[in-house]
Amino acid sequence: MAKIGESIPMDDPKRGRKIAEAAIEWANTYNWKGKAGRTDKACFLIHAKIARKSNQEVYELSAVYLAKLVNIPHGTAKDSSKRLREAGFIEMVENLCRYSGRGALWRISVDIPDQAEGEKEA
């Protein structure tokens, strides 16, 4: 398994944007299962779009702003981000809420199967 964006050079000035674009492409093909699948997909896409807009690997996003953009209750946005974090799709780098009333710092962290893994079949 490899992380999305692992092959993008660290010194690429558009690295954050490229990771976000790869994450959006991945999210649109991933099979989002379960009762909360549609909500989690919508929340993940907002995370990726915020990352793309910031052009940074680490981006700031609050649950309140996420809820507003997805048009869901604040608690639902928090729960979705928790599920996405537990699934390993996003990573909380730092929680700024406790200190400043701002959002948290996040990073897209999706594992994607290696080409060879996808080809295993006999």
C-alpha positions as a LaTeX table, in Angstrom:
\begin{tabular}{lrrr}
\hline
Residue & $x$ (\AA) & $y$ (\AA) & $z$ (\AA) \\
\hline
Met1 & 0.00 & 0.00 & 0.00 \\
Ala2 & 1.09 & 3.55 & $-0.70$ \\
Lys3 & $-0.27$ & 6.91 & 0.38 \\
Ile4 & $-1.91$ & 9.13 & $-2.20$ \\
Gly5 & 0.75 & 11.54 & $-3.40$ \\
Glu6 & 3.69 & 9.48 & $-2.20$ \\
Ser7 & 5.21 & 9.58 & $-5.69$ \\
Ile8 & 4.97 & 13.39 & $-5.94$ \\
Pro9 & 8.35 & 15.00 & $-5.17$ \\
Met10 & 8.50 & 16.79 & $-1.81$ \\
Asp11 & 9.88 & 19.92 & $-3.47$ \\
Asp12 & 7.05 & 20.14 & $-6.03$ \\
Pro13 & 5.39 & 23.53 & $-5.37$ \\
Lys14 & 2.02 & 22.06 & $-6.38$ \\
Arg15 & 2.36 & 18.93 & $-4.23$ \\
Gly16 & $-0.58$ & 19.78 & $-1.97$ \\
Arg17 & $-2.85$ & 20.48 & $-4.93$ \\
Lys18 & $-1.81$ & 17.28 & $-6.73$ \\
Ile19 & $-2.47$ & 15.17 & $-3.63$ \\
Ala20 & $-5.91$ & 16.76 & $-3.26$ \\
Glu21 & $-6.74$ & 16.17 & $-6.93$ \\
Ala22 & $-5.68$ & 12.51 & $-6.65$ \\
Ala23 & $-7.83$ & 12.21 & $-3.50$ \\
Ile24 & $-10.87$ & 13.64 & $-5.30$ \\
Glu25 & $-10.38$ & 11.19 & $-8.16$ \\
Trp26 & $-10.01$ & 8.33 & $-5.65$ \\
Ala27 & $-13.13$ & 9.38 & $-3.69$ \\
Asn28 & $-15.25$ & 9.44 & $-6.82$ \\
Thr29 & $-14.37$ & 5.81 & $-7.59$ \\
Tyr30 & $-14.31$ & 4.43 & $-4.02$ \\
Asn31 & $-17.28$ & 2.31 & $-2.94$ \\
Trp32 & $-18.61$ & 4.29 & 0.04 \\
Lys33 & $-20.53$ & 1.72 & 2.08 \\
Gly34 & $-22.92$ & 1.84 & 4.96 \\
Lys35 & $-25.60$ & 4.12 & 6.19 \\
Ala36 & $-23.24$ & 7.09 & 6.42 \\
Gly37 & $-21.42$ & 6.43 & 3.13 \\
Arg38 & $-22.93$ & 9.34 & 1.22 \\
Thr39 & $-22.25$ & 11.75 & 4.08 \\
Asp40 & $-18.67$ & 10.53 & 4.48 \\
Lys41 & $-18.03$ & 10.86 & 0.74 \\
Ala42 & $-19.41$ & 14.42 & 0.74 \\
Cys43 & $-17.31$ & 15.35 & 3.78 \\
Phe44 & $-14.16$ & 13.75 & 2.34 \\
Leu45 & $-14.65$ & 15.63 & $-0.94$ \\
Ile46 & $-14.91$ & 18.91 & 0.98 \\
His47 & $-11.70$ & 18.06 & 2.87 \\
Ala48 & $-9.98$ & 17.38 & $-0.46$ \\
Lys49 & $-11.38$ & 20.52 & $-2.12$ \\
Ile50 & $-10.24$ & 22.69 & 0.80 \\
Ala51 & $-6.78$ & 21.09 & 0.53 \\
Arg52 & $-6.75$ & 21.73 & $-3.23$ \\
Lys53 & $-7.80$ & 25.36 & $-2.77$ \\
Ser54 & $-5.09$ & 25.92 & $-0.13$ \\
Asn55 & $-2.47$ & 24.25 & $-2.36$ \\
Gln56 & $-0.96$ & 22.86 & 0.85 \\
Glu57 & $-0.58$ & 19.34 & 2.22 \\
Val58 & $-1.83$ & 20.54 & 5.59 \\
Tyr59 & $-4.99$ & 22.63 & 5.56 \\
Glu60 & $-7.32$ & 24.14 & 8.14 \\
Leu61 & $-10.97$ & 23.13 & 8.36 \\
Ser62 & $-13.47$ & 23.41 & 11.21 \\
Ala63 & $-16.42$ & 21.10 & 11.78 \\
Val64 & $-18.71$ & 24.15 & 11.66 \\
Tyr65 & $-17.46$ & 25.17 & 8.21 \\
Leu66 & $-17.53$ & 21.56 & 6.99 \\
Ala67 & $-21.14$ & 21.24 & 8.17 \\
Lys68 & $-22.08$ & 24.46 & 6.38 \\
Leu69 & $-20.48$ & 23.37 & 3.09 \\
Val70 & $-22.05$ & 19.90 & 3.14 \\
Asn71 & $-25.35$ & 21.23 & 4.52 \\
Ile72 & $-25.48$ & 18.86 & 7.47 \\
Pro73 & $-25.67$ & 19.40 & 11.25 \\
His74 & $-22.44$ & 20.25 & 13.08 \\
Gly75 & $-22.50$ & 16.99 & 15.05 \\
Thr76 & $-22.86$ & 14.96 & 11.86 \\
Ala77 & $-19.84$ & 16.72 & 10.36 \\
Lys78 & $-17.78$ & 15.93 & 13.48 \\
Asp79 & $-18.90$ & 12.29 & 13.40 \\
Ser80 & $-18.07$ & 11.98 & 9.70 \\
Ser81 & $-14.58$ & 13.45 & 10.18 \\
Lys82 & $-14.06$ & 11.00 & 13.04 \\
Arg83 & $-15.06$ & 8.06 & 10.81 \\
Leu84 & $-12.81$ & 9.34 & 8.00 \\
Arg85 & $-9.95$ & 9.69 & 10.48 \\
Glu86 & $-10.52$ & 6.19 & 11.90 \\
Ala87 & $-10.60$ & 4.76 & 8.36 \\
Gly88 & $-7.23$ & 6.39 & 7.66 \\
Phe89 & $-8.55$ & 8.70 & 4.93 \\
Ile90 & $-7.63$ & 11.93 & 6.74 \\
Glu91 & $-5.26$ & 12.73 & 9.57 \\
Met92 & $-5.66$ & 15.44 & 12.19 \\
Val93 & $-2.30$ & 17.18 & 12.43 \\
Glu94 & $-3.26$ & 19.63 & 15.16 \\
Asn95 & $-6.47$ & 20.62 & 16.91 \\
Leu96 & $-6.53$ & 24.43 & 16.96 \\
Cys97 & $-10.06$ & 24.57 & 18.39 \\
Arg98 & $-8.94$ & 24.16 & 21.97 \\
Tyr99 & $-6.67$ & 27.17 & 21.86 \\
Ser100 & $-8.11$ & 29.65 & 19.43 \\
Gly101 & $-11.65$ & 28.74 & 18.45 \\
Arg102 & $-10.39$ & 27.90 & 14.96 \\
Gly103 & $-10.64$ & 24.62 & 13.09 \\
Ala104 & $-8.17$ & 21.77 & 13.05 \\
Leu105 & $-5.20$ & 21.21 & 10.78 \\
Trp106 & $-5.76$ & 18.18 & 8.54 \\
Arg107 & $-3.88$ & 16.11 & 5.96 \\
Ile108 & $-5.24$ & 13.71 & 3.33 \\
Ser109 & $-3.78$ & 10.28 & 4.16 \\
Val110 & $-5.51$ & 7.70 & 1.96 \\
Asp111 & $-3.74$ & 4.38 & 1.40 \\
Ile112 & $-4.10$ & 3.13 & $-2.15$ \\
Pro113 & $-3.28$ & $-0.41$ & $-3.30$ \\
Asp114 & 0.00 & $-0.87$ & $-5.14$ \\
Gln115 & $-0.36$ & $-1.74$ & $-8.82$ \\
Ala116 & 1.05 & $-5.18$ & $-8.11$ \\
Glu117 & $-1.53$ & $-5.81$ & $-5.38$ \\
Gly118 & $-4.35$ & $-5.01$ & $-7.78$ \\
Glu119 & $-2.90$ & $-7.43$ & $-10.31$ \\
Lys120 & $-2.67$ & $-10.38$ & $-7.89$ \\
Glu121 & $-4.91$ & $-13.06$ & $-9.25$ \\
Ala122 & $-4.28$ & $-16.56$ & $-10.41$ \\
\hline
\end{tabular}
